[in-house]
Amino acid sequence: MLPINRPVRLVTKDGRTFRGRRLNEDTHTVQIIDDQERLLSLTKADLKSYELGKTSPMPPAGSTLSGDDIADLIAYLLTLKGQ
């Protein structure tokens, strides 16, 4: 998981909580895509807490797909190269 795509939980000083995927971050702001696919830009000075997730919210492929299913998925994705 790329550091910029990590799940985040942000709490503002006024108590609002936001969860989503970190899209961009600079010295003063952080932009996330929230659970409803909305782009949010928050000023870091307005945050009470800023937590980065350590693991992906997606389940491991092996827990839901068989080995053959994973091979089929990879083969399909390889056909999309260049499109």
Buried (B, 14 or more C-beta within 10 A) or exposed (E): EEEEEBBBBBBBEEEEEBBBBBBEBEEEEBBBBBEEEEEBEBEEEEBEEBEEBEEEEEEEEEEEBEEEEEEEEEEEEEEEEEE
